[in-house]
Amino acid sequence: MFGLLFIGLFIEPVLGKTKYLVVYLITGILASCASIWWHEATVSIGASGAIFGLYGLFLSLLLRNVFPPDFSKTFLTTTLIFIGYNLIMGLAGGIDNAAHIGGLLSGFIIGIIISKSMKNKIEH
């Protein structure tokens, strides 16, 4: 929940409540699709795939220079540490890394698509 709170503080004001919710839901659904594709006979629950989707979105916005350079430099490092740590912990078992990766990739792709409009919004 701390991860969701942290990422929400930065992304929700930029996207707005409606777009934030839409991205959260879309990445959660795509994360679940990745989980089902990878683990056909396993039921997986939780919000971590959608949270990873938000981190994927944030990562793409950082890499596309949507935020000021000093902000991006600092938060790129912490975001990569958060993602890396959680993916490594997922290798321990009992955690659906397929959903995490599916959410991360879907959020990253959405971020690449919307980064130009977000950059214009932040600059103005």
VMD Tcl script that builds the backbone (N, CA, C; Angstrom):
set m [mol new atoms 372]
animate dup $m
set s [atomselect $m all]
$s set {name element resname resid chain x y z} {
  {N N MET 1 A 0.822 -1.192 0.000}
  {CA C MET 1 A 0.000 0.000 0.000}
  {C C MET 1 A 0.867 1.258 0.000}
  {N N PHE 2 A 2.051 1.171 0.621}
  {CA C PHE 2 A 2.956 2.312 0.602}
  {C C PHE 2 A 3.365 2.635 -0.834}
  {N N GLY 3 A 3.610 1.600 -1.634}
  {CA C GLY 3 A 3.968 1.797 -3.031}
  {C C GLY 3 A 2.876 2.508 -3.804}
  {N N LEU 4 A 1.631 2.157 -3.560}
  {CA C LEU 4 A 0.495 2.805 -4.223}
  {C C LEU 4 A 0.374 4.260 -3.770}
  {N N LEU 5 A 0.530 4.503 -2.491}
  {CA C LEU 5 A 0.477 5.870 -1.973}
  {C C LEU 5 A 1.588 6.720 -2.591}
  {N N PHE 6 A 2.796 6.180 -2.602}
  {CA C PHE 6 A 3.953 6.909 -3.127}
  {C C PHE 6 A 3.748 7.290 -4.592}
  {N N ILE 7 A 3.375 6.323 -5.406}
  {CA C ILE 7 A 3.229 6.584 -6.839}
  {C C ILE 7 A 2.033 7.488 -7.114}
  {N N GLY 8 A 0.991 7.345 -6.329}
  {CA C GLY 8 A -0.195 8.174 -6.495}
  {C C GLY 8 A 0.069 9.647 -6.234}
  {N N LEU 9 A 0.988 9.936 -5.321}
  {CA C LEU 9 A 1.326 11.326 -5.018}
  {C C LEU 9 A 1.901 12.052 -6.235}
  {N N PHE 10 A 2.555 11.325 -7.108}
  {CA C PHE 10 A 3.196 11.942 -8.263}
  {C C PHE 10 A 2.365 11.858 -9.542}
  {N N ILE 11 A 1.664 10.754 -9.719}
  {CA C ILE 11 A 0.963 10.544 -10.988}
  {C C ILE 11 A -0.458 11.113 -10.987}
  {N N GLU 12 A -1.178 10.963 -9.913}
  {CA C GLU 12 A -2.577 11.399 -9.894}
  {C C GLU 12 A -2.752 12.898 -10.170}
  {N N PRO 13 A -1.900 13.777 -9.605}
  {CA C PRO 13 A -2.059 15.201 -9.922}
  {C C PRO 13 A -1.792 15.521 -11.401}
  {N N VAL 14 A -0.942 14.764 -12.042}
  {CA C VAL 14 A -0.607 15.002 -13.446}
  {C C VAL 14 A -1.692 14.443 -14.369}
  {N N LEU 15 A -2.166 13.238 -14.063}
  {CA C LEU 15 A -3.171 12.602 -14.912}
  {C C LEU 15 A -4.582 13.102 -14.626}
  {N N GLY 16 A -4.846 13.410 -13.386}
  {CA C GLY 16 A -6.214 13.687 -12.970}
  {C C GLY 16 A -6.828 12.392 -12.452}
  {N N LYS 17 A -7.873 12.513 -11.676}
  {CA C LYS 17 A -8.468 11.351 -11.017}
  {C C LYS 17 A -9.017 10.325 -12.006}
  {N N THR 18 A -9.688 10.792 -13.039}
  {CA C THR 18 A -10.324 9.868 -13.979}
  {C C THR 18 A -9.294 9.083 -14.777}
  {N N LYS 19 A -8.314 9.769 -15.349}
  {CA C LYS 19 A -7.273 9.076 -16.126}
  {C C LYS 19 A -6.450 8.155 -15.237}
  {N N TYR 20 A -6.197 8.593 -14.022}
  {CA C TYR 20 A -5.458 7.770 -13.061}
  {C C TYR 20 A -6.200 6.456 -12.823}
  {N N LEU 21 A -7.491 6.555 -12.580}
  {CA C LEU 21 A -8.315 5.366 -12.359}
  {C C LEU 21 A -8.347 4.480 -13.599}
  {N N VAL 22 A -8.485 5.085 -14.773}
  {CA C VAL 22 A -8.522 4.313 -16.024}
  {C C VAL 22 A -7.203 3.565 -16.234}
  {N N VAL 23 A -6.082 4.249 -16.030}
  {CA C VAL 23 A -4.775 3.587 -16.182}
  {C C VAL 23 A -4.637 2.457 -15.173}
  {N N TYR 24 A -5.048 2.705 -13.943}
  {CA C TYR 24 A -4.986 1.680 -12.898}
  {C C TYR 24 A -5.797 0.441 -13.304}
  {N N LEU 25 A -7.014 0.656 -13.775}
  {CA C LEU 25 A -7.879 -0.464 -14.159}
  {C C LEU 25 A -7.351 -1.199 -15.394}
  {N N ILE 26 A -6.918 -0.444 -16.406}
  {CA C ILE 26 A -6.414 -1.083 -17.633}
  {C C ILE 26 A -5.170 -1.908 -17.337}
  {N N THR 27 A -4.234 -1.335 -16.595}
  {CA C THR 27 A -3.011 -2.092 -16.301}
  {C C THR 27 A -3.305 -3.284 -15.394}
  {N N GLY 28 A -4.277 -3.144 -14.502}
  {CA C GLY 28 A -4.673 -4.283 -13.665}
  {C C GLY 28 A -5.267 -5.413 -14.488}
  {N N ILE 29 A -6.098 -5.062 -15.456}
  {CA C ILE 29 A -6.693 -6.082 -16.340}
  {C C ILE 29 A -5.620 -6.740 -17.196}
  {N N LEU 30 A -4.723 -5.936 -17.759}
  {CA C LEU 30 A -3.650 -6.499 -18.584}
  {C C LEU 30 A -2.679 -7.334 -17.753}
  {N N ALA 31 A -2.445 -6.937 -16.522}
  {CA C ALA 31 A -1.610 -7.742 -15.627}
  {C C ALA 31 A -2.271 -9.100 -15.361}
  {N N SER 32 A -3.570 -9.083 -15.165}
  {CA C SER 32 A -4.295 -10.339 -14.952}
  {C C SER 32 A -4.259 -11.220 -16.203}
  {N N CYS 33 A -4.360 -10.593 -17.372}
  {CA C CYS 33 A -4.257 -11.354 -18.629}
  {C C CYS 33 A -2.885 -12.012 -18.755}
  {N N ALA 34 A -1.839 -11.276 -18.386}
  {CA C ALA 34 A -0.485 -11.847 -18.419}
  {C C ALA 34 A -0.372 -13.014 -17.445}
  {N N SER 35 A -0.978 -12.876 -16.282}
  {CA C SER 35 A -0.955 -13.943 -15.285}
  {C C SER 35 A -1.680 -15.188 -15.788}
  {N N ILE 36 A -2.846 -14.981 -16.382}
  {CA C ILE 36 A -3.618 -16.114 -16.915}
  {C C ILE 36 A -2.868 -16.784 -18.060}
  {N N TRP 37 A -2.244 -15.983 -18.910}
  {CA C TRP 37 A -1.484 -16.524 -20.033}
  {C C TRP 37 A -0.306 -17.355 -19.522}
  {N N TRP 38 A 0.364 -16.882 -18.477}
  {CA C TRP 38 A 1.550 -17.563 -17.972}
  {C C TRP 38 A 1.188 -18.752 -17.084}
  {N N HIS 39 A 0.153 -18.608 -16.267}
  {CA C HIS 39 A -0.254 -19.645 -15.308}
  {C C HIS 39 A -1.711 -20.024 -15.581}
  {N N GLU 40 A -1.940 -20.850 -16.563}
  {CA C GLU 40 A -3.311 -21.173 -16.982}
  {C C GLU 40 A -4.149 -21.800 -15.877}
  {N N ALA 41 A -3.535 -22.599 -15.017}
  {CA C ALA 41 A -4.297 -23.345 -14.019}
  {C C ALA 41 A -4.201 -22.738 -12.624}
  {N N THR 42 A -3.779 -21.498 -12.517}
  {CA C THR 42 A -3.596 -20.866 -11.211}
  {C C THR 42 A -4.496 -19.642 -11.092}
  {N N VAL 43 A -5.102 -19.503 -9.926}
  {CA C VAL 43 A -5.901 -18.310 -9.642}
  {C C VAL 43 A -5.026 -17.358 -8.844}
  {N N SER 44 A -4.956 -16.128 -9.288}
  {CA C SER 44 A -4.140 -15.131 -8.624}
  {C C SER 44 A -5.005 -13.922 -8.301}
  {N N ILE 45 A -4.809 -13.352 -7.116}
  {CA C ILE 45 A -5.585 -12.180 -6.725}
  {C C ILE 45 A -4.644 -11.100 -6.206}
  {N N GLY 46 A -5.129 -9.885 -6.193}
  {CA C GLY 46 A -4.356 -8.786 -5.632}
  {C C GLY 46 A -4.285 -7.616 -6.578}
  {N N ALA 47 A -3.772 -6.532 -6.057}
  {CA C ALA 47 A -3.683 -5.283 -6.817}
  {C C ALA 47 A -2.272 -4.984 -7.292}
  {N N SER 48 A -1.337 -5.880 -7.022}
  {CA C SER 48 A 0.064 -5.572 -7.319}
  {C C SER 48 A 0.333 -5.395 -8.806}
  {N N GLY 49 A -0.375 -6.097 -9.668}
  {CA C GLY 49 A -0.180 -5.918 -11.107}
  {C C GLY 49 A -0.557 -4.514 -11.539}
  {N N ALA 50 A -1.643 -3.994 -10.998}
  {CA C ALA 50 A -2.064 -2.622 -11.321}
  {C C ALA 50 A -1.094 -1.601 -10.734}
  {N N ILE 51 A -0.590 -1.876 -9.544}
  {CA C ILE 51 A 0.392 -0.969 -8.937}
  {C C ILE 51 A 1.670 -0.953 -9.772}
  {N N PHE 52 A 2.091 -2.117 -10.227}
  {CA C PHE 52 A 3.246 -2.163 -11.125}
  {C C PHE 52 A 2.946 -1.420 -12.422}
  {N N GLY 53 A 1.706 -1.445 -12.865}
  {CA C GLY 53 A 1.320 -0.681 -14.046}
  {C C GLY 53 A 1.538 0.804 -13.847}
  {N N LEU 54 A 1.202 1.299 -12.671}
  {CA C LEU 54 A 1.426 2.712 -12.374}
  {C C LEU 54 A 2.916 3.026 -12.329}
  {N N TYR 55 A 3.705 2.094 -11.797}
  {CA C TYR 55 A 5.154 2.291 -11.786}
  {C C TYR 55 A 5.731 2.246 -13.198}
  {N N GLY 56 A 5.178 1.393 -14.048}
  {CA C GLY 56 A 5.604 1.367 -15.447}
  {C C GLY 56 A 5.297 2.684 -16.137}
  {N N LEU 57 A 4.120 3.221 -15.876}
  {CA C LEU 57 A 3.743 4.523 -16.420}
  {C C LEU 57 A 4.702 5.602 -15.924}
  {N N PHE 58 A 4.954 5.625 -14.626}
  {CA C PHE 58 A 5.855 6.608 -14.029}
  {C C PHE 58 A 7.253 6.487 -14.630}
  {N N LEU 59 A 7.731 5.266 -14.782}
  {CA C LEU 59 A 9.053 5.029 -15.362}
  {C C LEU 59 A 9.137 5.598 -16.775}
  {N N SER 60 A 8.131 5.359 -17.580}
  {CA C SER 60 A 8.162 5.882 -18.949}
  {C C SER 60 A 8.110 7.409 -18.962}
  {N N LEU 61 A 7.330 8.004 -18.069}
  {CA C LEU 61 A 7.273 9.468 -17.994}
  {C C LEU 61 A 8.605 10.047 -17.547}
  {N N LEU 62 A 9.288 9.350 -16.642}
  {CA C LEU 62 A 10.616 9.797 -16.213}
  {C C LEU 62 A 11.617 9.707 -17.366}
  {N N LEU 63 A 11.585 8.607 -18.100}
  {CA C LEU 63 A 12.525 8.408 -19.204}
  {C C LEU 63 A 12.243 9.325 -20.388}
  {N N ARG 64 A 11.006 9.741 -20.554}
  {CA C ARG 64 A 10.631 10.632 -21.659}
  {C C ARG 64 A 10.726 12.106 -21.259}
  {N N ASN 65 A 11.340 12.365 -20.102}
  {CA C ASN 65 A 11.592 13.734 -19.635}
  {C C ASN 65 A 10.321 14.573 -19.487}
  {N N VAL 66 A 9.275 13.946 -18.997}
  {CA C VAL 66 A 8.031 14.669 -18.747}
  {C C VAL 66 A 8.187 15.565 -17.514}
  {N N PHE 67 A 8.943 15.091 -16.539}
  {CA C PHE 67 A 9.176 15.844 -15.308}
  {C C PHE 67 A 10.485 16.630 -15.427}
  {N N PRO 68 A 10.702 17.606 -14.562}
  {CA C PRO 68 A 11.969 18.356 -14.578}
  {C C PRO 68 A 13.169 17.417 -14.377}
  {N N PRO 69 A 14.329 17.757 -14.952}
  {CA C PRO 69 A 15.501 16.866 -14.912}
  {C C PRO 69 A 15.936 16.442 -13.509}
  {N N ASP 70 A 15.973 17.354 -12.553}
  {CA C ASP 70 A 16.392 16.987 -11.197}
  {C C ASP 70 A 15.433 15.989 -10.566}
  {N N PHE 71 A 14.145 16.193 -10.771}
  {CA C PHE 71 A 13.119 15.283 -10.271}
  {C C PHE 71 A 13.294 13.909 -10.916}
  {N N SER 72 A 13.448 13.894 -12.225}
  {CA C SER 72 A 13.563 12.633 -12.962}
  {C C SER 72 A 14.787 11.851 -12.530}
  {N N LYS 73 A 15.897 12.531 -12.355}
  {CA C LYS 73 A 17.151 11.862 -11.975}
  {C C LYS 73 A 17.002 11.163 -10.625}
  {N N THR 74 A 16.435 11.860 -9.672}
  {CA C THR 74 A 16.254 11.300 -8.329}
  {C C THR 74 A 15.261 10.149 -8.328}
  {N N PHE 75 A 14.109 10.360 -8.935}
  {CA C PHE 75 A 13.052 9.364 -8.848}
  {C C PHE 75 A 13.230 8.208 -9.819}
  {N N LEU 76 A 14.042 8.374 -10.844}
  {CA C LEU 76 A 14.353 7.255 -11.727}
  {C C LEU 76 A 15.090 6.177 -10.944}
  {N N THR 77 A 16.043 6.599 -10.142}
  {CA C THR 77 A 16.802 5.649 -9.324}
  {C C THR 77 A 15.912 4.928 -8.324}
  {N N THR 78 A 15.107 5.672 -7.579}
  {CA C THR 78 A 14.264 5.035 -6.567}
  {C C THR 78 A 13.204 4.133 -7.198}
  {N N THR 79 A 12.704 4.532 -8.358}
  {CA C THR 79 A 11.693 3.724 -9.047}
  {C C THR 79 A 12.311 2.410 -9.530}
  {N N LEU 80 A 13.500 2.478 -10.099}
  {CA C LEU 80 A 14.166 1.258 -10.563}
  {C C LEU 80 A 14.504 0.339 -9.394}
  {N N ILE 81 A 14.894 0.898 -8.265}
  {CA C ILE 81 A 15.173 0.081 -7.076}
  {C C ILE 81 A 13.894 -0.606 -6.600}
  {N N PHE 82 A 12.795 0.140 -6.537}
  {CA C PHE 82 A 11.514 -0.435 -6.113}
  {C C PHE 82 A 11.106 -1.581 -7.040}
  {N N ILE 83 A 11.175 -1.352 -8.341}
  {CA C ILE 83 A 10.775 -2.371 -9.318}
  {C C ILE 83 A 11.688 -3.586 -9.213}
  {N N GLY 84 A 12.992 -3.346 -9.222}
  {CA C GLY 84 A 13.950 -4.448 -9.154}
  {C C GLY 84 A 13.806 -5.273 -7.885}
  {N N TYR 85 A 13.704 -4.602 -6.749}
  {CA C TYR 85 A 13.563 -5.298 -5.469}
  {C C TYR 85 A 12.319 -6.172 -5.463}
  {N N ASN 86 A 11.202 -5.632 -5.909}
  {CA C ASN 86 A 9.956 -6.391 -5.883}
  {C C ASN 86 A 9.958 -7.551 -6.870}
  {N N LEU 87 A 10.578 -7.383 -8.026}
  {CA C LEU 87 A 10.673 -8.496 -8.967}
  {C C LEU 87 A 11.588 -9.591 -8.425}
  {N N ILE 88 A 12.676 -9.218 -7.781}
  {CA C ILE 88 A 13.575 -10.211 -7.182}
  {C C ILE 88 A 12.866 -10.949 -6.048}
  {N N MET 89 A 12.132 -10.218 -5.217}
  {CA C MET 89 A 11.382 -10.860 -4.130}
  {C C MET 89 A 10.317 -11.803 -4.691}
  {N N GLY 90 A 9.804 -11.491 -5.865}
  {CA C GLY 90 A 8.820 -12.356 -6.507}
  {C C GLY 90 A 9.384 -13.698 -6.929}
  {N N LEU 91 A 10.693 -13.779 -7.066}
  {CA C LEU 91 A 11.325 -15.053 -7.423}
  {C C LEU 91 A 11.338 -16.037 -6.264}
  {N N ALA 92 A 11.093 -15.553 -5.060}
  {CA C ALA 92 A 11.101 -16.413 -3.877}
  {C C ALA 92 A 9.930 -17.383 -3.855}
  {N N GLY 93 A 8.918 -17.126 -4.664}
  {CA C GLY 93 A 7.767 -18.022 -4.725}
  {C C GLY 93 A 6.560 -17.444 -4.020}
  {N N GLY 94 A 5.394 -17.871 -4.484}
  {CA C GLY 94 A 4.149 -17.418 -3.895}
  {C C GLY 94 A 3.719 -16.040 -4.364}
  {N N ILE 95 A 4.472 -15.455 -5.264}
  {CA C ILE 95 A 4.159 -14.120 -5.787}
  {C C ILE 95 A 4.060 -14.234 -7.303}
  {N N ASP 96 A 3.061 -13.600 -7.872}
  {CA C ASP 96 A 2.798 -13.710 -9.308}
  {C C ASP 96 A 3.589 -12.665 -10.089}
  {N N ASN 97 A 4.840 -13.006 -10.401}
  {CA C ASN 97 A 5.680 -12.084 -11.165}
  {C C ASN 97 A 5.153 -11.866 -12.575}
  {N N ALA 98 A 4.403 -12.802 -13.115}
  {CA C ALA 98 A 3.826 -12.620 -14.447}
  {C C ALA 98 A 2.881 -11.420 -14.442}
  {N N ALA 99 A 2.078 -11.305 -13.397}
  {CA C ALA 99 A 1.180 -10.150 -13.274}
  {C C ALA 99 A 1.982 -8.871 -13.077}
  {N N HIS 100 A 3.035 -8.940 -12.288}
  {CA C HIS 100 A 3.878 -7.766 -12.068}
  {C C HIS 100 A 4.485 -7.281 -13.379}
  {N N ILE 101 A 5.040 -8.201 -14.143}
  {CA C ILE 101 A 5.671 -7.841 -15.415}
  {C C ILE 101 A 4.623 -7.369 -16.419}
  {N N GLY 102 A 3.480 -8.033 -16.456}
  {CA C GLY 102 A 2.398 -7.607 -17.347}
  {C C GLY 102 A 1.921 -6.202 -17.023}
  {N N GLY 103 A 1.764 -5.904 -15.756}
  {CA C GLY 103 A 1.362 -4.560 -15.344}
  {C C GLY 103 A 2.434 -3.535 -15.664}
  {N N LEU 104 A 3.682 -3.877 -15.364}
  {CA C LEU 104 A 4.795 -2.975 -15.621}
  {C C LEU 104 A 4.900 -2.626 -17.104}
  {N N LEU 105 A 4.849 -3.633 -17.952}
  {CA C LEU 105 A 4.958 -3.394 -19.398}
  {C C LEU 105 A 3.763 -2.621 -19.945}
  {N N SER 106 A 2.568 -2.971 -19.501}
  {CA C SER 106 A 1.392 -2.260 -20.010}
  {C C SER 106 A 1.405 -0.804 -19.566}
  {N N GLY 107 A 1.789 -0.537 -18.330}
  {CA C GLY 107 A 1.895 0.838 -17.856}
  {C C GLY 107 A 2.977 1.612 -18.593}
  {N N PHE 108 A 4.091 0.941 -18.863}
  {CA C PHE 108 A 5.186 1.590 -19.591}
  {C C PHE 108 A 4.733 1.986 -20.995}
  {N N ILE 109 A 4.033 1.087 -21.667}
  {CA C ILE 109 A 3.558 1.369 -23.024}
  {C C ILE 109 A 2.533 2.505 -23.017}
  {N N ILE 110 A 1.612 2.471 -22.068}
  {CA C ILE 110 A 0.634 3.560 -21.946}
  {C C ILE 110 A 1.371 4.873 -21.697}
  {N N GLY 111 A 2.374 4.853 -20.855}
  {CA C GLY 111 A 3.152 6.051 -20.573}
  {C C GLY 111 A 3.852 6.606 -21.799}
  {N N ILE 112 A 4.405 5.728 -22.616}
  {CA C ILE 112 A 5.061 6.165 -23.849}
  {C C ILE 112 A 4.029 6.840 -24.757}
  {N N ILE 113 A 2.848 6.249 -24.844}
  {CA C ILE 113 A 1.797 6.788 -25.718}
  {C C ILE 113 A 1.339 8.171 -25.245}
  {N N ILE 114 A 1.164 8.345 -23.948}
  {CA C ILE 114 A 0.604 9.608 -23.450}
  {C C ILE 114 A 1.668 10.613 -23.010}
  {N N SER 115 A 2.932 10.266 -23.103}
  {CA C SER 115 A 3.981 11.138 -22.569}
  {C C SER 115 A 4.016 12.507 -23.224}
  {N N LYS 116 A 3.758 12.580 -24.519}
  {CA C LYS 116 A 3.804 13.883 -25.186}
  {C C LYS 116 A 2.734 14.826 -24.634}
  {N N SER 117 A 1.518 14.329 -24.456}
  {CA C SER 117 A 0.467 15.186 -23.917}
  {C C SER 117 A 0.728 15.525 -22.451}
  {N N MET 118 A 1.341 14.614 -21.713}
  {CA C MET 118 A 1.661 14.892 -20.314}
  {C C MET 118 A 2.762 15.935 -20.212}
  {N N LYS 119 A 3.738 15.872 -21.104}
  {CA C LYS 119 A 4.829 16.845 -21.100}
  {C C LYS 119 A 4.279 18.240 -21.364}
  {N N ASN 120 A 3.380 18.338 -22.309}
  {CA C ASN 120 A 2.761 19.634 -22.607}
  {C C ASN 120 A 1.962 20.149 -21.413}
  {N N LYS 121 A 1.307 19.256 -20.704}
  {CA C LYS 121 A 0.491 19.654 -19.551}
  {C C LYS 121 A 1.364 20.180 -18.418}
  {N N ILE 122 A 2.502 19.537 -18.171}
  {CA C ILE 122 A 3.374 19.945 -17.093}
  {C C ILE 122 A 4.096 21.257 -17.435}
  {N N GLU 123 A 4.467 21.435 -18.701}
  {CA C GLU 123 A 5.178 22.651 -19.103}
  {C C GLU 123 A 4.285 23.875 -19.035}
  {N N HIS 124 A 2.979 23.734 -19.213}
  {CA C HIS 124 A 2.085 24.892 -19.246}
  {C C HIS 124 A 1.445 25.148 -17.925}
}
mol reanalyze $m
mol bondsrecalc $m
mol representation Tube
mol addrep $m
